[in-house]
Amino acid sequence: MIQPIMKDVLFLGQKSEDATEFDKHIITDLRDTLAAHREHCVGMAANMIGQKKRIIIVSLGLIDMVMVNPVIIQKSQPYETEEGCLSLQGMRKTTRFRKISVRYKDESFQEHTQKYEGQIAQIIQHECDHLEGIII
């Protein structure tokens, strides 16, 4: 179901809780909501649709990748950039890393550790910031 985008910075500033298999319906809502905003959105965190759970979704072009309880375990090559967000107005400066390694569970709750770089790494970092209550 397409959900409204959360814009309350007090809510967005709170840390998210670990997701469990009982939270699978949030994945469906994230997919639907991302699809509805695809022309100007490349990723979402569950708190952006009012769910304080550690779930993100990232557009990889033809497919969307879901990460449950993601943790960035390694990062290298910092750089400065500007980002926008559906939940916030305007662009904001931030520091990101060109290469990251992430431990997460997929939609079936199977654990993975994967390396990412470039734009996908930047999107994952942005969405993981949401889970930590970090507002750029």
Chimera marker file (.cmm) of the C-alpha trace (Angstrom):
<marker_set name="trace">
<marker id="1" x="0.000" y="0.000" z="0.000" r="1" g="1" b="0" radius="0.5"/>
<marker id="2" x="1.310" y="3.478" z="-0.835" r="1" g="1" b="0" radius="0.5"/>
<marker id="3" x="1.964" y="5.337" z="2.398" r="1" g="1" b="0" radius="0.5"/>
<marker id="4" x="2.265" y="9.090" z="3.007" r="1" g="1" b="0" radius="0.5"/>
<marker id="5" x="5.795" y="10.458" z="3.352" r="1" g="1" b="0" radius="0.5"/>
<marker id="6" x="6.717" y="11.329" z="6.950" r="1" g="1" b="0" radius="0.5"/>
<marker id="7" x="7.961" y="14.897" z="7.322" r="1" g="1" b="0" radius="0.5"/>
<marker id="8" x="7.943" y="15.227" z="11.137" r="1" g="1" b="0" radius="0.5"/>
<marker id="9" x="11.615" y="15.810" z="12.066" r="1" g="1" b="0" radius="0.5"/>
<marker id="10" x="10.963" y="14.790" z="15.684" r="1" g="1" b="0" radius="0.5"/>
<marker id="11" x="9.841" y="11.360" z="14.489" r="1" g="1" b="0" radius="0.5"/>
<marker id="12" x="12.580" y="11.128" z="11.843" r="1" g="1" b="0" radius="0.5"/>
<marker id="13" x="15.182" y="12.024" z="14.482" r="1" g="1" b="0" radius="0.5"/>
<marker id="14" x="14.492" y="8.859" z="16.489" r="1" g="1" b="0" radius="0.5"/>
<marker id="15" x="16.509" y="5.651" z="16.115" r="1" g="1" b="0" radius="0.5"/>
<marker id="16" x="14.699" y="2.748" z="14.495" r="1" g="1" b="0" radius="0.5"/>
<marker id="17" x="14.216" y="-0.647" z="16.124" r="1" g="1" b="0" radius="0.5"/>
<marker id="18" x="15.371" y="-3.962" z="14.659" r="1" g="1" b="0" radius="0.5"/>
<marker id="19" x="12.859" y="-5.477" z="12.271" r="1" g="1" b="0" radius="0.5"/>
<marker id="20" x="11.537" y="-9.032" z="12.621" r="1" g="1" b="0" radius="0.5"/>
<marker id="21" x="9.666" y="-11.357" z="10.293" r="1" g="1" b="0" radius="0.5"/>
<marker id="22" x="6.456" y="-9.842" z="11.710" r="1" g="1" b="0" radius="0.5"/>
<marker id="23" x="7.394" y="-6.612" z="9.909" r="1" g="1" b="0" radius="0.5"/>
<marker id="24" x="7.304" y="-8.045" z="6.357" r="1" g="1" b="0" radius="0.5"/>
<marker id="25" x="4.240" y="-5.933" z="5.526" r="1" g="1" b="0" radius="0.5"/>
<marker id="26" x="6.479" y="-2.850" z="5.826" r="1" g="1" b="0" radius="0.5"/>
<marker id="27" x="8.573" y="-4.161" z="2.920" r="1" g="1" b="0" radius="0.5"/>
<marker id="28" x="5.454" y="-4.257" z="0.724" r="1" g="1" b="0" radius="0.5"/>
<marker id="29" x="4.535" y="-0.711" z="1.736" r="1" g="1" b="0" radius="0.5"/>
<marker id="30" x="8.087" y="0.505" z="1.039" r="1" g="1" b="0" radius="0.5"/>
<marker id="31" x="8.019" y="-1.110" z="-2.437" r="1" g="1" b="0" radius="0.5"/>
<marker id="32" x="4.668" y="0.461" z="-3.274" r="1" g="1" b="0" radius="0.5"/>
<marker id="33" x="5.622" y="3.886" z="-1.917" r="1" g="1" b="0" radius="0.5"/>
<marker id="34" x="8.994" y="3.915" z="-3.702" r="1" g="1" b="0" radius="0.5"/>
<marker id="35" x="7.262" y="2.927" z="-6.957" r="1" g="1" b="0" radius="0.5"/>
<marker id="36" x="4.839" y="5.836" z="-6.549" r="1" g="1" b="0" radius="0.5"/>
<marker id="37" x="7.762" y="8.271" z="-6.143" r="1" g="1" b="0" radius="0.5"/>
<marker id="38" x="10.239" y="6.615" z="-8.523" r="1" g="1" b="0" radius="0.5"/>
<marker id="39" x="10.678" y="9.648" z="-10.804" r="1" g="1" b="0" radius="0.5"/>
<marker id="40" x="12.372" y="11.617" z="-7.999" r="1" g="1" b="0" radius="0.5"/>
<marker id="41" x="13.343" y="8.995" z="-5.385" r="1" g="1" b="0" radius="0.5"/>
<marker id="42" x="16.020" y="6.269" z="-5.394" r="1" g="1" b="0" radius="0.5"/>
<marker id="43" x="15.659" y="4.871" z="-1.891" r="1" g="1" b="0" radius="0.5"/>
<marker id="44" x="13.571" y="4.909" z="1.258" r="1" g="1" b="0" radius="0.5"/>
<marker id="45" x="13.804" y="3.941" z="4.901" r="1" g="1" b="0" radius="0.5"/>
<marker id="46" x="10.842" y="2.606" z="6.861" r="1" g="1" b="0" radius="0.5"/>
<marker id="47" x="10.675" y="5.692" z="9.073" r="1" g="1" b="0" radius="0.5"/>
<marker id="48" x="9.933" y="7.741" z="5.950" r="1" g="1" b="0" radius="0.5"/>
<marker id="49" x="6.557" y="5.974" z="5.861" r="1" g="1" b="0" radius="0.5"/>
<marker id="50" x="5.976" y="6.205" z="9.599" r="1" g="1" b="0" radius="0.5"/>
<marker id="51" x="7.457" y="2.838" z="10.638" r="1" g="1" b="0" radius="0.5"/>
<marker id="52" x="10.320" y="2.986" z="13.138" r="1" g="1" b="0" radius="0.5"/>
<marker id="53" x="11.894" y="-0.271" z="11.918" r="1" g="1" b="0" radius="0.5"/>
<marker id="54" x="15.352" y="-0.957" z="10.454" r="1" g="1" b="0" radius="0.5"/>
<marker id="55" x="14.316" y="-1.628" z="6.859" r="1" g="1" b="0" radius="0.5"/>
<marker id="56" x="15.486" y="0.195" z="3.724" r="1" g="1" b="0" radius="0.5"/>
<marker id="57" x="14.856" y="-0.170" z="0.016" r="1" g="1" b="0" radius="0.5"/>
<marker id="58" x="17.223" y="0.982" z="-2.729" r="1" g="1" b="0" radius="0.5"/>
<marker id="59" x="16.437" y="1.266" z="-6.433" r="1" g="1" b="0" radius="0.5"/>
<marker id="60" x="18.995" y="-0.556" z="-8.573" r="1" g="1" b="0" radius="0.5"/>
<marker id="61" x="17.318" y="0.449" z="-11.819" r="1" g="1" b="0" radius="0.5"/>
<marker id="62" x="15.235" y="-2.510" z="-12.944" r="1" g="1" b="0" radius="0.5"/>
<marker id="63" x="14.981" y="-4.028" z="-9.463" r="1" g="1" b="0" radius="0.5"/>
<marker id="64" x="14.707" y="-2.770" z="-5.906" r="1" g="1" b="0" radius="0.5"/>
<marker id="65" x="16.918" y="-4.166" z="-3.156" r="1" g="1" b="0" radius="0.5"/>
<marker id="66" x="15.541" y="-4.529" z="0.365" r="1" g="1" b="0" radius="0.5"/>
<marker id="67" x="17.867" y="-4.541" z="3.355" r="1" g="1" b="0" radius="0.5"/>
<marker id="68" x="16.560" y="-5.563" z="6.762" r="1" g="1" b="0" radius="0.5"/>
<marker id="69" x="18.586" y="-4.498" z="9.813" r="1" g="1" b="0" radius="0.5"/>
<marker id="70" x="21.489" y="-3.182" z="7.697" r="1" g="1" b="0" radius="0.5"/>
<marker id="71" x="24.752" y="-2.250" z="9.391" r="1" g="1" b="0" radius="0.5"/>
<marker id="72" x="27.623" y="-0.553" z="7.589" r="1" g="1" b="0" radius="0.5"/>
<marker id="73" x="30.647" y="-2.464" z="8.831" r="1" g="1" b="0" radius="0.5"/>
<marker id="74" x="33.339" y="-0.849" z="6.713" r="1" g="1" b="0" radius="0.5"/>
<marker id="75" x="33.727" y="2.418" z="4.816" r="1" g="1" b="0" radius="0.5"/>
<marker id="76" x="36.541" y="4.089" z="2.879" r="1" g="1" b="0" radius="0.5"/>
<marker id="77" x="37.329" y="7.017" z="0.601" r="1" g="1" b="0" radius="0.5"/>
<marker id="78" x="35.307" y="9.882" z="2.116" r="1" g="1" b="0" radius="0.5"/>
<marker id="79" x="33.995" y="12.724" z="-0.046" r="1" g="1" b="0" radius="0.5"/>
<marker id="80" x="31.713" y="15.735" z="0.335" r="1" g="1" b="0" radius="0.5"/>
<marker id="81" x="28.383" y="15.856" z="-1.487" r="1" g="1" b="0" radius="0.5"/>
<marker id="82" x="24.871" y="17.304" z="-1.348" r="1" g="1" b="0" radius="0.5"/>
<marker id="83" x="21.701" y="15.250" z="-1.034" r="1" g="1" b="0" radius="0.5"/>
<marker id="84" x="17.986" y="15.783" z="-1.081" r="1" g="1" b="0" radius="0.5"/>
<marker id="85" x="15.278" y="13.756" z="0.642" r="1" g="1" b="0" radius="0.5"/>
<marker id="86" x="11.535" y="13.288" z="0.156" r="1" g="1" b="0" radius="0.5"/>
<marker id="87" x="11.051" y="13.892" z="3.876" r="1" g="1" b="0" radius="0.5"/>
<marker id="88" x="12.951" y="17.185" z="3.945" r="1" g="1" b="0" radius="0.5"/>
<marker id="89" x="13.054" y="20.418" z="1.945" r="1" g="1" b="0" radius="0.5"/>
<marker id="90" x="16.073" y="21.358" z="-0.160" r="1" g="1" b="0" radius="0.5"/>
<marker id="91" x="19.584" y="20.002" z="-0.506" r="1" g="1" b="0" radius="0.5"/>
<marker id="92" x="22.008" y="19.438" z="2.370" r="1" g="1" b="0" radius="0.5"/>
<marker id="93" x="25.779" y="18.957" z="2.524" r="1" g="1" b="0" radius="0.5"/>
<marker id="94" x="27.102" y="15.711" z="3.948" r="1" g="1" b="0" radius="0.5"/>
<marker id="95" x="30.130" y="13.428" z="3.971" r="1" g="1" b="0" radius="0.5"/>
<marker id="96" x="29.802" y="10.029" z="2.311" r="1" g="1" b="0" radius="0.5"/>
<marker id="97" x="32.178" y="7.178" z="1.512" r="1" g="1" b="0" radius="0.5"/>
<marker id="98" x="32.814" y="5.836" z="-1.995" r="1" g="1" b="0" radius="0.5"/>
<marker id="99" x="33.154" y="2.229" z="-0.788" r="1" g="1" b="0" radius="0.5"/>
<marker id="100" x="31.215" y="0.494" z="1.971" r="1" g="1" b="0" radius="0.5"/>
<marker id="101" x="30.556" y="-3.015" z="3.224" r="1" g="1" b="0" radius="0.5"/>
<marker id="102" x="27.117" y="-3.801" z="4.641" r="1" g="1" b="0" radius="0.5"/>
<marker id="103" x="25.792" y="-6.694" z="6.729" r="1" g="1" b="0" radius="0.5"/>
<marker id="104" x="22.027" y="-7.132" z="6.342" r="1" g="1" b="0" radius="0.5"/>
<marker id="105" x="19.193" y="-9.591" z="5.917" r="1" g="1" b="0" radius="0.5"/>
<marker id="106" x="17.234" y="-9.914" z="2.689" r="1" g="1" b="0" radius="0.5"/>
<marker id="107" x="13.448" y="-10.177" z="2.390" r="1" g="1" b="0" radius="0.5"/>
<marker id="108" x="13.639" y="-13.859" z="3.365" r="1" g="1" b="0" radius="0.5"/>
<marker id="109" x="15.685" y="-12.913" z="6.435" r="1" g="1" b="0" radius="0.5"/>
<marker id="110" x="18.809" y="-14.601" z="5.080" r="1" g="1" b="0" radius="0.5"/>
<marker id="111" x="21.986" y="-12.817" z="6.212" r="1" g="1" b="0" radius="0.5"/>
<marker id="112" x="24.430" y="-11.290" z="3.706" r="1" g="1" b="0" radius="0.5"/>
<marker id="113" x="27.580" y="-9.201" z="3.736" r="1" g="1" b="0" radius="0.5"/>
<marker id="114" x="28.131" y="-7.248" z="0.544" r="1" g="1" b="0" radius="0.5"/>
<marker id="115" x="30.408" y="-4.490" z="-0.757" r="1" g="1" b="0" radius="0.5"/>
<marker id="116" x="29.000" y="-1.475" z="-2.612" r="1" g="1" b="0" radius="0.5"/>
<marker id="117" x="30.516" y="1.576" z="-4.209" r="1" g="1" b="0" radius="0.5"/>
<marker id="118" x="29.539" y="4.739" z="-6.014" r="1" g="1" b="0" radius="0.5"/>
<marker id="119" x="25.949" y="5.954" z="-6.159" r="1" g="1" b="0" radius="0.5"/>
<marker id="120" x="24.474" y="2.777" z="-4.648" r="1" g="1" b="0" radius="0.5"/>
<marker id="121" x="26.825" y="3.105" z="-1.670" r="1" g="1" b="0" radius="0.5"/>
<marker id="122" x="25.747" y="6.733" z="-1.265" r="1" g="1" b="0" radius="0.5"/>
<marker id="123" x="22.047" y="5.825" z="-1.293" r="1" g="1" b="0" radius="0.5"/>
<marker id="124" x="22.572" y="3.037" z="1.255" r="1" g="1" b="0" radius="0.5"/>
<marker id="125" x="24.448" y="5.441" z="3.547" r="1" g="1" b="0" radius="0.5"/>
<marker id="126" x="21.641" y="8.018" z="3.282" r="1" g="1" b="0" radius="0.5"/>
<marker id="127" x="18.972" y="5.445" z="4.138" r="1" g="1" b="0" radius="0.5"/>
<marker id="128" x="21.044" y="3.953" z="6.984" r="1" g="1" b="0" radius="0.5"/>
<marker id="129" x="21.363" y="7.482" z="8.422" r="1" g="1" b="0" radius="0.5"/>
<marker id="130" x="17.546" y="7.568" z="8.552" r="1" g="1" b="0" radius="0.5"/>
<marker id="131" x="17.597" y="4.388" z="10.650" r="1" g="1" b="0" radius="0.5"/>
<marker id="132" x="19.948" y="6.069" z="13.130" r="1" g="1" b="0" radius="0.5"/>
<marker id="133" x="17.778" y="9.171" z="13.365" r="1" g="1" b="0" radius="0.5"/>
<marker id="134" x="20.411" y="11.243" z="11.554" r="1" g="1" b="0" radius="0.5"/>
<marker id="135" x="18.863" y="14.097" z="9.599" r="1" g="1" b="0" radius="0.5"/>
<marker id="136" x="21.215" y="15.604" z="7.056" r="1" g="1" b="0" radius="0.5"/>
<link id1="1" id2="2" r="1" g="1" b="0" radius="0.2"/>
<link id1="2" id2="3" r="1" g="1" b="0" radius="0.2"/>
<link id1="3" id2="4" r="1" g="1" b="0" radius="0.2"/>
<link id1="4" id2="5" r="1" g="1" b="0" radius="0.2"/>
<link id1="5" id2="6" r="1" g="1" b="0" radius="0.2"/>
<link id1="6" id2="7" r="1" g="1" b="0" radius="0.2"/>
<link id1="7" id2="8" r="1" g="1" b="0" radius="0.2"/>
<link id1="8" id2="9" r="1" g="1" b="0" radius="0.2"/>
<link id1="9" id2="10" r="1" g="1" b="0" radius="0.2"/>
<link id1="10" id2="11" r="1" g="1" b="0" radius="0.2"/>
<link id1="11" id2="12" r="1" g="1" b="0" radius="0.2"/>
<link id1="12" id2="13" r="1" g="1" b="0" radius="0.2"/>
<link id1="13" id2="14" r="1" g="1" b="0" radius="0.2"/>
<link id1="14" id2="15" r="1" g="1" b="0" radius="0.2"/>
<link id1="15" id2="16" r="1" g="1" b="0" radius="0.2"/>
<link id1="16" id2="17" r="1" g="1" b="0" radius="0.2"/>
<link id1="17" id2="18" r="1" g="1" b="0" radius="0.2"/>
<link id1="18" id2="19" r="1" g="1" b="0" radius="0.2"/>
<link id1="19" id2="20" r="1" g="1" b="0" radius="0.2"/>
<link id1="20" id2="21" r="1" g="1" b="0" radius="0.2"/>
<link id1="21" id2="22" r="1" g="1" b="0" radius="0.2"/>
<link id1="22" id2="23" r="1" g="1" b="0" radius="0.2"/>
<link id1="23" id2="24" r="1" g="1" b="0" radius="0.2"/>
<link id1="24" id2="25" r="1" g="1" b="0" radius="0.2"/>
<link id1="25" id2="26" r="1" g="1" b="0" radius="0.2"/>
<link id1="26" id2="27" r="1" g="1" b="0" radius="0.2"/>
<link id1="27" id2="28" r="1" g="1" b="0" radius="0.2"/>
<link id1="28" id2="29" r="1" g="1" b="0" radius="0.2"/>
<link id1="29" id2="30" r="1" g="1" b="0" radius="0.2"/>
<link id1="30" id2="31" r="1" g="1" b="0" radius="0.2"/>
<link id1="31" id2="32" r="1" g="1" b="0" radius="0.2"/>
<link id1="32" id2="33" r="1" g="1" b="0" radius="0.2"/>
<link id1="33" id2="34" r="1" g="1" b="0" radius="0.2"/>
<link id1="34" id2="35" r="1" g="1" b="0" radius="0.2"/>
<link id1="35" id2="36" r="1" g="1" b="0" radius="0.2"/>
<link id1="36" id2="37" r="1" g="1" b="0" radius="0.2"/>
<link id1="37" id2="38" r="1" g="1" b="0" radius="0.2"/>
<link id1="38" id2="39" r="1" g="1" b="0" radius="0.2"/>
<link id1="39" id2="40" r="1" g="1" b="0" radius="0.2"/>
<link id1="40" id2="41" r="1" g="1" b="0" radius="0.2"/>
<link id1="41" id2="42" r="1" g="1" b="0" radius="0.2"/>
<link id1="42" id2="43" r="1" g="1" b="0" radius="0.2"/>
<link id1="43" id2="44" r="1" g="1" b="0" radius="0.2"/>
<link id1="44" id2="45" r="1" g="1" b="0" radius="0.2"/>
<link id1="45" id2="46" r="1" g="1" b="0" radius="0.2"/>
<link id1="46" id2="47" r="1" g="1" b="0" radius="0.2"/>
<link id1="47" id2="48" r="1" g="1" b="0" radius="0.2"/>
<link id1="48" id2="49" r="1" g="1" b="0" radius="0.2"/>
<link id1="49" id2="50" r="1" g="1" b="0" radius="0.2"/>
<link id1="50" id2="51" r="1" g="1" b="0" radius="0.2"/>
<link id1="51" id2="52" r="1" g="1" b="0" radius="0.2"/>
<link id1="52" id2="53" r="1" g="1" b="0" radius="0.2"/>
<link id1="53" id2="54" r="1" g="1" b="0" radius="0.2"/>
<link id1="54" id2="55" r="1" g="1" b="0" radius="0.2"/>
<link id1="55" id2="56" r="1" g="1" b="0" radius="0.2"/>
<link id1="56" id2="57" r="1" g="1" b="0" radius="0.2"/>
<link id1="57" id2="58" r="1" g="1" b="0" radius="0.2"/>
<link id1="58" id2="59" r="1" g="1" b="0" radius="0.2"/>
<link id1="59" id2="60" r="1" g="1" b="0" radius="0.2"/>
<link id1="60" id2="61" r="1" g="1" b="0" radius="0.2"/>
<link id1="61" id2="62" r="1" g="1" b="0" radius="0.2"/>
<link id1="62" id2="63" r="1" g="1" b="0" radius="0.2"/>
<link id1="63" id2="64" r="1" g="1" b="0" radius="0.2"/>
<link id1="64" id2="65" r="1" g="1" b="0" radius="0.2"/>
<link id1="65" id2="66" r="1" g="1" b="0" radius="0.2"/>
<link id1="66" id2="67" r="1" g="1" b="0" radius="0.2"/>
<link id1="67" id2="68" r="1" g="1" b="0" radius="0.2"/>
<link id1="68" id2="69" r="1" g="1" b="0" radius="0.2"/>
<link id1="69" id2="70" r="1" g="1" b="0" radius="0.2"/>
<link id1="70" id2="71" r="1" g="1" b="0" radius="0.2"/>
<link id1="71" id2="72" r="1" g="1" b="0" radius="0.2"/>
<link id1="72" id2="73" r="1" g="1" b="0" radius="0.2"/>
<link id1="73" id2="74" r="1" g="1" b="0" radius="0.2"/>
<link id1="74" id2="75" r="1" g="1" b="0" radius="0.2"/>
<link id1="75" id2="76" r="1" g="1" b="0" radius="0.2"/>
<link id1="76" id2="77" r="1" g="1" b="0" radius="0.2"/>
<link id1="77" id2="78" r="1" g="1" b="0" radius="0.2"/>
<link id1="78" id2="79" r="1" g="1" b="0" radius="0.2"/>
<link id1="79" id2="80" r="1" g="1" b="0" radius="0.2"/>
<link id1="80" id2="81" r="1" g="1" b="0" radius="0.2"/>
<link id1="81" id2="82" r="1" g="1" b="0" radius="0.2"/>
<link id1="82" id2="83" r="1" g="1" b="0" radius="0.2"/>
<link id1="83" id2="84" r="1" g="1" b="0" radius="0.2"/>
<link id1="84" id2="85" r="1" g="1" b="0" radius="0.2"/>
<link id1="85" id2="86" r="1" g="1" b="0" radius="0.2"/>
<link id1="86" id2="87" r="1" g="1" b="0" radius="0.2"/>
<link id1="87" id2="88" r="1" g="1" b="0" radius="0.2"/>
<link id1="88" id2="89" r="1" g="1" b="0" radius="0.2"/>
<link id1="89" id2="90" r="1" g="1" b="0" radius="0.2"/>
<link id1="90" id2="91" r="1" g="1" b="0" radius="0.2"/>
<link id1="91" id2="92" r="1" g="1" b="0" radius="0.2"/>
<link id1="92" id2="93" r="1" g="1" b="0" radius="0.2"/>
<link id1="93" id2="94" r="1" g="1" b="0" radius="0.2"/>
<link id1="94" id2="95" r="1" g="1" b="0" radius="0.2"/>
<link id1="95" id2="96" r="1" g="1" b="0" radius="0.2"/>
<link id1="96" id2="97" r="1" g="1" b="0" radius="0.2"/>
<link id1="97" id2="98" r="1" g="1" b="0" radius="0.2"/>
<link id1="98" id2="99" r="1" g="1" b="0" radius="0.2"/>
<link id1="99" id2="100" r="1" g="1" b="0" radius="0.2"/>
<link id1="100" id2="101" r="1" g="1" b="0" radius="0.2"/>
<link id1="101" id2="102" r="1" g="1" b="0" radius="0.2"/>
<link id1="102" id2="103" r="1" g="1" b="0" radius="0.2"/>
<link id1="103" id2="104" r="1" g="1" b="0" radius="0.2"/>
<link id1="104" id2="105" r="1" g="1" b="0" radius="0.2"/>
<link id1="105" id2="106" r="1" g="1" b="0" radius="0.2"/>
<link id1="106" id2="107" r="1" g="1" b="0" radius="0.2"/>
<link id1="107" id2="108" r="1" g="1" b="0" radius="0.2"/>
<link id1="108" id2="109" r="1" g="1" b="0" radius="0.2"/>
<link id1="109" id2="110" r="1" g="1" b="0" radius="0.2"/>
<link id1="110" id2="111" r="1" g="1" b="0" radius="0.2"/>
<link id1="111" id2="112" r="1" g="1" b="0" radius="0.2"/>
<link id1="112" id2="113" r="1" g="1" b="0" radius="0.2"/>
<link id1="113" id2="114" r="1" g="1" b="0" radius="0.2"/>
<link id1="114" id2="115" r="1" g="1" b="0" radius="0.2"/>
<link id1="115" id2="116" r="1" g="1" b="0" radius="0.2"/>
<link id1="116" id2="117" r="1" g="1" b="0" radius="0.2"/>
<link id1="117" id2="118" r="1" g="1" b="0" radius="0.2"/>
<link id1="118" id2="119" r="1" g="1" b="0" radius="0.2"/>
<link id1="119" id2="120" r="1" g="1" b="0" radius="0.2"/>
<link id1="120" id2="121" r="1" g="1" b="0" radius="0.2"/>
<link id1="121" id2="122" r="1" g="1" b="0" radius="0.2"/>
<link id1="122" id2="123" r="1" g="1" b="0" radius="0.2"/>
<link id1="123" id2="124" r="1" g="1" b="0" radius="0.2"/>
<link id1="124" id2="125" r="1" g="1" b="0" radius="0.2"/>
<link id1="125" id2="126" r="1" g="1" b="0" radius="0.2"/>
<link id1="126" id2="127" r="1" g="1" b="0" radius="0.2"/>
<link id1="127" id2="128" r="1" g="1" b="0" radius="0.2"/>
<link id1="128" id2="129" r="1" g="1" b="0" radius="0.2"/>
<link id1="129" id2="130" r="1" g="1" b="0" radius="0.2"/>
<link id1="130" id2="131" r="1" g="1" b="0" radius="0.2"/>
<link id1="131" id2="132" r="1" g="1" b="0" radius="0.2"/>
<link id1="132" id2="133" r="1" g="1" b="0" radius="0.2"/>
<link id1="133" id2="134" r="1" g="1" b="0" radius="0.2"/>
<link id1="134" id2="135" r="1" g="1" b="0" radius="0.2"/>
<link id1="135" id2="136" r="1" g="1" b="0" radius="0.2"/>
</marker_set>
